[in-house]
Structures are given as structure tokens and as C-alpha cells.
Amino acid sequence: MSYKYYIHLGTVNNVILLSTDGYVVLHSETTLMLKILLYTANFAPEPTGIGKYSGEMAAWLAAQGHQVRVVSAPPYYPSWKLEKGYAWPPYRREQWQGVDVWRAPLWVPSKPNGITRLLHLFTFVLSSLPVMLWQILWRPNVVITVAPALMCAPTGWLVARLSGGKAWLHIQDFEVDVAFQMGLLKGKLLKKVVLGSERWLLRRFDSVSSISGQMLDKLRQKGIAERKIRFFPNWVDIAHIFPLDKPSDYREELDIHTDTKVVLFSGTLGGKQGLMVIPDAARKLSHRKDLIFIICGDGVMKPQLEAASAGLTNIRFLPLQPFGRLGQLLGLADIHLLPQSPDAADLVLPSKLSGMLASGRPVIAMCQQSTEIARLVTECGLVVAPEDGSALADAVIKLADDNELRKDLGIKARHSAKEKFEKHGVLNRLVYQLRFVTGTVQNAIYDLSSH
């Protein structure tokens, strides 16, 4: 049974879960706490991507009273370099914001590509295996494996089965499909074997979650039973990121005039973003002295972006900024950019989008009109074809020259963030899903599973 909605009643852990054909009332004044094992190659203090969300989720669950253990690699992303102090000892155990973190080593390539990424993840699978097997003695209620890396899924599933817990796979992006569509992996026979193995593996899990509606549809296409599919989107802390009521501190620090419109991309500079369109558009708009493009972040594409921007005075680069300043950084933008590779557009949903929306600024997405990214952004921004510098330049001009349009779209963006991606709502829904999956919800007075 798939539960579509929930209503949390008061402060005594009462809840109504609604489905398409009825409802269930659950109530318990002393809800059982869960023992949750999170298995992920990326974890805090990584500031972006999977590491950021895995860290925030684990800390939030621990703060609610759940026992949380994490088996992860040392932090290395997005710089693709081990964080200082993590080279030795290779194995370690840490306490982080109430979370028990176990680190296992991995090899980090200096120039990641298709083959080296696979080897990189495989080293973590091997090194983390004994650490994961040790967790069987702890007997977690649920083992949540985060993909990427799907290579970790067999170990996560095995540990859940041997410990008597439930096996949950959370898919942040369909890395196998992306690898084939972007040409990182090639060959019809290889594709048939790999995708077939993936489908077989996915079906073994008790629950499989993902972050967007179209990614859930992808799970259905892969043959995952509806009763196992869970919607678990990435979230945003709307109390930390909100529309600024005065110019961002960054304007003064970067000496940007108050009349200059800032066009901002902030995030990981990776291959799936289609980022080369930004310097292309900046070159086409070099005559507009009232516009400046800012690219903030780090990643494998940074050298190429810098080379493509050589000689341009209307584009600037910033290193990755501290999380504590994220609200000020996103508030610097008059216009946010969300470029995307056409090959990956519906196999991933960029986590940075929720922060853009929460800042109350309009977004220009570069993706196909049929994608979920386009559906979300159409409500609060503009959508143009991917990798089309001229179309992006035209969209920037349209928003830059229309103050009222920017204001209206920004208001809608903030509303969308609050409605769809608010942090506590998303994570509370996760807890109720975990309790159903593990059978730890007490006193169900009406069971929809019989209908």
C-alpha cells in the first residue's frame, strides 16, 4: 500500500495517513525509536550533494531520538581530494552531531572518468565490507543504502537480511543509466547485462525511494512493485535560506554595483550539468555592462570553464563558500541558473534547485520541456533548451529587463520551496515511512492493507 499524504496531530505522535482508497489513524504517546544504519560513500562534512543531504538527514534523525550509525568514506567531494587529516588512519570511528560515524578508506582519482570512477567506488565497497558486516551485531531496524554508489547496494541488502532489519535503497540519481546515456559506459551487451543486474538487485529491497516523480516512474519501468516505491525528495531549510530584505553582503565584498544584475550558478562543477553554456551566454552578453555572471563552486569542470571564460570581464569565479553563508550567497542572485546535460535531465533532479527556490529569486533552467525540472521551474522561472547559449542569453535579458517579472517569479519560487521541499515536513514523512516499513508504528486502529 502506498500512502500518499499524512497529517500530524498535536504533540503526542498522532498521525493520519491518507491513501487513494481510505485512511488510517495511528496514535501512540510513546513511539518506538529506530536503530538506523546509513550506508553511503558520501557524508558530512562534505558541503554539497549526497554528503550534505546524508549528513543533514542523519543529524536530524539523531536529534529526534533515533539511534543512527553511518558507514561512509572520508570526505573528498567535490574537490576530489581527501580532506586534510583523513589520510591516516584509514579506518576510524567518530561522533558527529549525535551520529556514530564509521569511516572506511577509498581511492580518490585526481582526474575522474568513467573507468576511474568505477574503480574509486569499488575500493570503498571492498574496504567497507568488514565494517558493514560488524554492524550486524548491532541489529539495526533498517539499513538505508544511498546510490550513488549502486555498487554498495548488495552489501547494504545483505547486512539488512542478516541483522533481521529492513533493506531500503535511496536513489539520488540513476548512475547506470546516466553512464550509458553520456557515453561513460558503452556496448549493447554490456548495457543489457548491467541494466538487467540492476533491475534484479533493485527488486530485492523492501523499499526503494527516489527524489522526483519522474524518477519514481523510472523505478516502475524497472519493475519495482508499487508497494515498495517511496517518494523522498531533497529538502531545504527555509529558515536558513530566505529572501533577503537588503542587498547581500557579497555585493560589497565583491564590489558589485547595486544596479548590476547578478546571474548566479552555485554548485558542483561536474559533467552532468552542461555548464559550458554559461561562458557561451556570457560572451554573447559581454556588451551588457549591467550584467555579471558568477560561477561558485568546485569540481572537475572548473578548469574547462575558466579556459572558456578567458578574456571575459562579465564572468567571475568563486570557490565553494561556507554553508553558514549559503543564504547570503543565494540572495546575491537576481537570476539563478540551472543548466543540465540533455542526456541526464530526467535521471537526476539537481538538489541545488530547492535552495534557489527558497531564496525567492527566479530560475532559468536549461532542459527539455518534458522533464520534471521544466515542470517545476515553469511555475517560477523560464525554461530554455539545454546547451543553447543564445537561448540562455535571451532569457537572461528578458528577466534582467523586467523587474516586476523577476519579483513575481521570485515570490512563486519561495512558495514552491515552502510547499514542496520544507526540511521538517520531508524528514517527518520519512520517519513515518520508516516506521511502517519496520513495523514499529503502534496502535493502528484501521489497516488499509486489507483493502
C-alpha positions in Angstrom: 0.0 0.0 0.0 1.4 3.4 -0.9 0.5 6.2 1.5 0.1 9.5 -0.3 -0.3 12.0 2.5 -0.1 12.4 6.2 -1.4 14.7 8.9 0.4 15.0 12.1 -1.9 15.8 15.0 -0.6 17.7 18.0 2.4 16.8 20.0 1.6 13.2 21.1 2.8 11.4 17.9 -0.7 11.1 16.5 -0.9 10.8 12.7 -3.5 10.3 10.0 -2.1 8.6 6.8 -4.3 9.0 3.7 -4.3 6.8 0.6 -6.3 6.8 -2.5 -8.9 4.5 -1.1 -9.2 5.3 2.6 -7.4 6.4 5.6 -5.7 5.1 8.7 -5.4 6.7 12.2 -2.4 5.8 14.2 -1.7 7.0 17.7 0.9 6.4 20.3 2.1 8.6 23.1 5.4 6.7 23.3 6.6 6.0 19.7 9.4 3.5 19.5 12.7 4.9 18.4 14.5 3.3 15.5 18.0 1.9 15.0 19.0 3.2 11.6 22.2 2.2 9.7 23.0 4.6 6.8 25.5 3.2 4.2 26.8 5.9 1.8 30.1 6.7 0.1 29.5 10.4 0.8 28.7 12.0 4.1 29.3 15.2 6.2 31.3 17.3 6.4 31.1 17.3 2.5 29.3 20.5 1.8 27.4 19.6 -1.4 25.4 16.8 -3.0 24.8 13.5 -1.3 27.2 14.1 1.5 25.3 17.3 2.6 21.9 15.6 2.5 23.1 12.4 4.1 24.7 14.4 6.9 21.6 16.6 7.5 19.3 13.6 7.5 21.4 11.6 10.0 21.8 14.6 12.3 18.1 15.3 12.2 17.1 11.7 12.9 19.6 11.6 15.8 18.1 14.8 17.2 14.7 13.2 17.2 16.0 10.4 19.5 16.7 7.7 16.9 20.0 5.7 17.2 21.9 6.4 14.0 25.0 4.8 12.7 26.8 5.7 9.4 29.3 3.7 7.4 30.9 6.1 4.9 34.1 7.1 3.2 36.2 10.0 4.4 35.2 13.4 2.9 36.6 14.1 -0.6 33.9 15.7 -2.7 33.5 18.0 -4.6 37.3 18.7 -4.8 38.1 15.0 -5.5 40.8 15.2 -2.8 40.8 13.7 0.7 40.1 16.3 3.3 43.1 17.2 5.4 43.6 14.8 8.4 41.7 11.8 6.8 44.6 10.1 5.0 45.6 8.3 8.2 44.4 6.2 10.0 42.5 4.6 7.1 39.7 3.3 9.4 38.3 5.4 12.1 35.2 5.9 14.3 33.8 9.4 15.0 30.9 11.1 16.9 29.3 13.8 14.8 26.2 15.7 16.0 24.9 12.7 17.9 25.7 10.3 15.0 28.1 7.3 15.3 30.2 7.5 12.1 32.4 4.7 10.9 34.9 5.6 8.1 36.4 3.2 5.6 39.1 4.3 3.1 38.8 4.6 -0.7 41.0 5.5 -3.6 40.3 9.0 -5.0 41.4 9.6 -8.6 42.9 13.0 -9.4 41.1 13.0 -12.8 37.9 11.0 -12.5 36.4 9.5 -15.7 34.2 6.5 -16.3 36.7 3.8 -15.5 38.4 5.5 -12.6 35.1 6.4 -11.0 34.1 2.7 -11.1 37.5 1.7 -9.5 37.1 4.5 -7.0 33.7 3.3 -5.8 34.8 -0.4 -5.9 37.6 0.3 -3.4 35.0 1.7 -1.0 32.8 -1.4 -1.4 35.7 -3.6 -0.6 37.1 -1.6 2.3 33.7 -1.0 3.9 32.5 -4.6 3.7 34.0 -5.8 7.1 32.8 -2.6 8.7 29.3 -3.2 7.5 29.3 -6.9 8.5 30.3 -5.8 12.0 27.1 -3.8 12.2 25.0 -7.0 12.1 25.7 -7.4 15.8 24.0 -4.0 16.4 20.8 -5.4 14.7 19.5 -2.2 13.1 15.8 -1.9 12.3 16.6 -0.6 8.8 19.6 -0.3 6.6 19.4 2.7 4.2 21.9 2.4 1.3 22.3 5.6 -0.8 23.0 5.4 -4.5 25.3 6.6 -5.9 27.0 4.2 -5.3 24.8 1.4 -6.5 27.9 -0.9 -6.0 27.2 -0.6 -2.3 23.6 -2.0 -2.7 24.5 -5.7 -2.4 26.3 -5.2 0.9 23.5 -3.0 2.3 20.9 -5.6 1.4 23.0 -8.5 2.9 23.5 -6.7 6.2 19.8 -5.9 6.5 18.9 -9.5 5.9 21.5 -11.0 8.3 20.6 -8.5 11.0 16.8 -9.0 10.7 16.2 -5.5 9.6 14.6 -4.0 6.5 16.6 -3.1 3.4 15.9 0.4 2.0 17.6 1.8 -1.2 17.6 5.5 -1.8 18.4 6.6 -5.3 19.7 10.2 -5.7 20.4 9.6 -9.4 20.3 6.7 -11.8 24.0 6.4 -12.2 23.9 3.4 -14.5 21.5 5.0 -17.0 23.5 8.2 -16.8 26.7 6.4 -17.5 25.4 4.8 -20.7 23.5 7.9 -21.9 26.6 10.1 -21.5 28.9 7.6 -23.1 30.9 6.8 -20.0 29.9 3.1 -20.5 29.4 1.7 -24.0 28.3 -1.5 -25.7 24.9 -3.2 -26.2 25.8 -6.4 -24.5 27.3 -4.6 -21.5 24.2 -2.4 -21.2 21.9 -5.4 -21.3 23.9 -7.2 -18.6 24.4 -4.2 -16.4 20.8 -2.9 -16.5 19.4 -6.5 -16.1 21.6 -6.9 -13.0 20.4 -3.6 -11.7 16.8 -4.5 -12.1 17.3 -7.8 -10.3 19.1 -6.0 -7.4 16.5 -3.3 -7.0 13.7 -5.8 -6.7 15.4 -7.4 -3.7 14.9 -4.4 -1.5 11.9 -3.9 0.9 11.7 -0.2 -0.1 13.2 1.9 -2.9 13.0 5.7 -2.8 13.9 8.5 -5.1 13.7 12.3 -5.2 11.2 13.1 -8.0 8.1 11.9 -9.6 9.7 11.0 -12.9 12.5 9.1 -11.1 9.7 7.1 -9.4 8.3 6.4 -12.8 11.7 5.1 -13.8 11.6 2.7 -10.9 8.2 1.5 -12.1 9.7 0.9 -15.6 12.4 -1.1 -14.0 9.8 -3.4 -12.5 9.7 -2.3 -8.9 6.4 -3.1 -7.2 4.3 0.0 -6.3 4.1 -1.0 -2.7 7.9 -0.7 -2.4 8.2 2.7 -4.0 8.7 5.8 -1.7 8.9 9.4 -2.5 11.8 11.0 -0.6 12.8 14.4 -2.1 15.8 16.5 -1.2 14.8 19.4 1.1 15.7 22.9 2.0 15.9 24.6 5.4 13.6 27.6 4.6 14.6 29.2 7.9 18.3 29.3 6.8 17.7 30.3 3.2 15.1 33.0 2.6 14.5 36.2 0.6 16.9 38.9 1.8 15.3 42.3 2.8 18.5 44.1 1.9 21.4 43.6 -0.5 23.6 40.5 0.1 26.8 41.0 2.0 28.6 39.6 -1.1 27.7 42.7 -3.2 30.0 44.9 -1.1 32.7 42.2 -0.7 32.8 41.6 -4.5 32.4 45.3 -5.3 29.3 44.7 -7.4 27.2 47.9 -8.0 23.7 47.9 -6.7 22.3 48.4 -10.3 24.2 45.4 -11.7 22.1 42.3 -12.1 23.8 39.1 -10.8 23.3 35.9 -12.8 24.5 33.1 -10.5 25.3 29.4 -10.7 26.3 27.8 -7.4 27.0 24.1 -7.0 29.2 21.3 -8.0 31.1 21.9 -11.3 30.5 18.4 -12.8 30.0 16.9 -16.2 26.2 16.3 -15.8 25.3 20.0 -15.5 26.0 21.1 -19.1 27.9 24.1 -17.6 29.8 25.2 -20.8 26.6 27.1 -21.9 27.3 29.7 -19.2 30.5 31.2 -20.6 28.9 31.0 -24.0 26.0 33.1 -22.9 28.3 35.5 -21.0 30.3 36.1 -24.2 27.1 36.9 -26.1 26.1 39.4 -23.4 29.6 41.0 -22.9 28.2 44.3 -24.2 25.7 44.5 -21.3 27.7 46.3 -18.6 24.7 45.9 -16.1 25.1 42.1 -16.0 27.6 39.9 -14.3 27.8 36.1 -14.3 29.1 34.4 -11.2 30.1 30.7 -11.0 30.6 29.5 -7.5 31.8 26.0 -6.7 34.4 23.4 -7.3 34.6 20.2 -9.4 36.2 18.5 -12.4 34.8 21.0 -15.0 36.3 24.1 -13.3 39.5 24.2 -15.5 37.4 24.0 -18.7 35.0 26.7 -17.6 37.9 29.0 -16.7 39.5 28.4 -20.0 36.3 29.1 -21.9 35.8 32.3 -19.9 39.3 33.7 -20.6 39.2 37.4 -21.6 35.6 37.9 -20.4 35.1 40.7 -17.8 31.5 39.9 -17.1 32.1 36.5 -15.5 33.7 35.7 -12.2 34.6 32.6 -10.3 34.2 32.0 -6.6 35.4 29.0 -4.6 32.9 26.9 -2.6 31.5 29.1 0.2 30.8 28.1 3.8 27.4 26.6 4.5 26.7 29.3 7.0 26.8 31.9 4.2 24.7 30.0 1.8 21.7 32.2 2.4 23.7 35.3 1.6 25.3 33.7 -1.4 21.9 32.6 -3.0 20.5 36.0 -2.1 23.2 37.6 -4.1 21.5 36.4 -7.3 19.0 38.4 -9.2 18.7 35.3 -11.5 19.6 31.7 -10.8 21.0 29.4 -13.5 20.2 25.7 -13.6 22.0 24.2 -16.6 21.6 20.5 -17.2 23.0 18.0 -19.7 20.2 16.8 -22.0 21.4 13.2 -21.6 20.9 13.3 -17.8 17.9 15.6 -17.3 15.3 13.1 -16.0 17.7 10.7 -14.4 18.7 13.3 -11.8 16.9 16.2 -10.1 19.5 18.7 -9.0 19.5 19.2 -5.2 20.5 22.8 -5.7 17.1 23.7 -7.1 15.4 23.8 -3.7 17.8 26.3 -2.3 17.4 28.5 -5.4 13.6 28.5 -4.9 13.9 29.2 -1.2 16.0 32.3 -1.9 13.0 33.9 -3.6 14.7 34.5 -6.9 13.6 33.4 -10.4 15.4 30.4 -12.1 16.4 29.8 -15.7 16.5 26.1 -16.3 18.3 24.7 -19.4 16.5 21.4 -20.0 13.9 19.7 -22.2 10.3 20.9 -21.8 9.1 17.3 -21.0 11.3 16.9 -17.9 10.3 17.3 -14.2 12.9 20.1 -13.9 11.0 22.0 -16.5 7.6 21.4 -14.8 8.9 22.7 -11.5 10.7 25.7 -12.9 7.9 26.8 -15.3 6.0 27.9 -12.2 8.7 30.3 -11.0 11.1 31.0 -13.9 12.0 30.3 -17.5 12.9 27.1 -19.3 15.2 27.1 -22.4 16.8 24.4 -24.5 19.9 22.8 -22.9 23.3 23.8 -24.2 21.9 26.7 -26.2 23.9 29.8 -25.3 21.7 32.1 -27.5 18.5 30.9 -25.8 20.1 31.4 -22.4 21.3 34.9 -23.3 17.8 35.8 -24.4 16.2 34.5 -21.2 18.7 36.4 -19.1 17.8 39.7 -20.9 14.1 39.0 -20.5 14.4 38.7 -16.7 17.1 41.3 -16.3 15.0 44.0 -18.0 11.7 43.2 -16.2 11.9 44.0 -12.5 8.2 43.1 -11.9 8.5 39.8 -13.7 11.5 38.9 -11.5 9.7 39.9 -8.4 6.6 37.9 -9.3 8.5 34.7 -10.2 10.6 35.1 -7.0 7.5 35.1 -4.8 6.3 32.0 -6.6 9.7 30.3 -6.2 9.6 30.9 -2.4 6.1 29.5 -2.2 7.1 26.4 -4.1 10.0 25.7 -1.8 7.8 26.0 1.3 5.1 23.8 -0.2 7.3 21.0 -1.7 10.7 20.9 -0.1 10.5 22.2 3.5 13.0 20.2 5.6 11.0 19.2 8.6 8.0 18.2 6.5 10.1 16.0 4.3 12.0 14.3 7.1 8.9 13.8 9.2 7.3 12.0 6.3 10.5 9.8 6.1 10.2 8.8 9.7 6.6 7.7 9.3 7.6 5.7 6.2 10.4 4.1 8.1 8.0 3.1 10.9 5.6 1.5 8.5 8.4 -0.4 6.7 9.9 -1.7 10.0 6.5 -2.3 11.7 7.3 -0.1 14.7 4.2 2.1 14.5 1.9 1.3 17.4 -1.9 1.0 17.8 -3.1 1.1 14.2 -6.9 1.1 14.5 -7.6 0.6 10.8 -5.4 -1.3 8.4 -5.6 -0.3 4.7 -3.5 -3.3 3.7 -6.7 -5.4 3.7 -8.5 -3.2 1.2 
